[in-house]
Amino acid sequence: MIREKVVELMAKQLKVDPATVTDESRMVEDLGADSANLMIMMMDLEDAFDIQVEDSAIVTLKTVGDVVAYIENAQE
């Protein structure tokens, strides 16, 4: 459920086919995100999952899988 919502939000923001987004997809290199996209996605994820993404964590989130794991841990 978390993964599907993350993929949906990222695909919409980055205008990519959700079917092409994998856990290993790198947000910048593979999906074409820039810093503005990343900030908007983080705000969307915060709203969608009712979490707070720490600024220090943003630089460590490189792949879709990283984001999914971060959200799973934040919800525990």
Summary of the structure (lengths in Angstrom):
residues: 76
radius of gyration: 11.0
end to end distance: 14.9
largest distance: 30.5
contacts: 202
relative contact order: 0.20
helix: 61%
strand: 3%
